[in-house]
Amino acid sequence: MNLQQAIEHANAFVFPEFLTDDLARNNEREKNEEAISVLTQAWFEAPLGAEPFPFDLVRNLADRNRELCDLIGTEQLRRVRGTSLAQRLSDDDILRGAAALQHRDITEIRRTAGPGLRDMGVAYVEATVSGMVAGVDIETTERYPDRGYIINVGLQFVTLSPKGRANKGYAAYCGLPQMYEQAGVPLAEIHHITWSDLAGKLPFRKNEELQKALLASLETFPYMAHNAAFEDSWFMLHLTGYAEGRKAGRIVPIDTRDICRRIDPEVRTLPHDAKPAALETWARRRKTLKANEKERHLGLDDVDLMIRTVEAEFSERNMFA
């Protein structure tokens, strides 16, 4: 699919409920997801201010695809690999995140990090960190953001310091289509969110107040997330204005998993199957989570755990001023 075909597909009037058999639905889903990928790449590659279409075209197509995926069913889709979830932040994003933490010019950090960021671990610790950041975590019904819904958001602000000065934070539940009252909330075995938590709540895409507040927060402070590529990918297709803010440089994600992997020496000595860079494992090493405790997999709880663990790691490496 080329760019013009993707634009035409996104602008086409297709009603998911009119597709009545699995073959037709999956064919349409494949076209939707290919178009989303083509459009997103073209939009970000275009010069700032000269994009060939507004990013709303992509978000609206993702909304349409989500409705179609509801008809297909989550069990069938779990066996199908998607394309809308980035595996990691780009090297430039990693550098920008470090620059935001250290209040340094990105060229200094790039010089230390070297080609392929091979010495990024050195760059993280060669200057002190300070300032206010936002911690963010979301719970979703799917792995891929063009197929599922955001159902829980945790947001917390902290002034980075050895003792931590985080506020109490903000948590919100977001609703789902009515069909999930009977079908059950997908991935409940992970996040333990049930229909009773979501009943009567506005869906994330329709909650304008929540969207505006979250976007304003992310444009005001750099934000931390553990595996930030996940939040970044989901906000791209769910949070109105996020893609625009990211491209313009107003939104800076910081991946605490990348920080963990590069500055905690224990990551390199532990076996891969121990998942040493997972938040739960990292938190146990830094004693911000007791040996018999588990990560909650709930927005605000995980944000608080992440921030306390990051600060414990920064203290361990003498990274505070």
HELIX and SHEET records of a PDB file:
HELIX    1   1 LEU A    3  ASN A   11  1                                   9    
HELIX    2   2 PRO A   16  PHE A   18  5                                   3    
HELIX    3   3 ASP A   22  GLU A   45  1                                  24    
HELIX    4   4 ASP A   56  ILE A   72  1                                  17    
HELIX    5   5 THR A   74  LEU A   77  1                                   4    
HELIX    6   6 ASP A   91  GLN A  102  1                                  12    
HELIX    7   7 ILE A  106  ALA A  113  1                                   8    
HELIX    8   8 PRO A  115  LEU A  117  5                                   3    
HELIX    9   9 MET A  120  VAL A  125  1                                   6    
HELIX   10  10 TYR A  180  ALA A  183  1                                   4    
HELIX   11  11 ALA A  188  HIS A  191  1                                   4    
HELIX   12  12 TRP A  195  LEU A  198  1                                   4    
HELIX   13  13 PHE A  204  LYS A  206  5                                   3    
HELIX   14  14 GLU A  208  THR A  220  1                                  13    
HELIX   15  15 ALA A  228  HIS A  238  1                                  11    
HELIX   16  16 TYR A  242  ALA A  248  1                                   7    
HELIX   17  17 THR A  256  ILE A  263  1                                   8    
HELIX   18  18 PRO A  265  ARG A  268  5                                   4    
HELIX   19  19 HIS A  272  ALA A  274  5                                   3    
HELIX   20  20 LEU A  279  ARG A  285  1                                   7    
HELIX   21  21 GLY A  299  GLU A  316  1                                  18    
SHEET    1   A 5 ARG A 165  ALA A 166  0                                        
SHEET    2   A 5 ILE A 150  THR A 159 -1                                        
SHEET    3   A 5 MET A 132  THR A 140 -1                                        
SHEET    4   A 5 TYR A 223  ALA A 225  1                                        
SHEET    5   A 5 PRO A 253  ASP A 255  1                                        
SHEET    1   B 3 ARG A 165  ALA A 166  0                                        
SHEET    2   B 3 ILE A 150  THR A 159 -1                                        
SHEET    3   B 3 TYR A 170  TYR A 173 -1                                        
END                                                                             
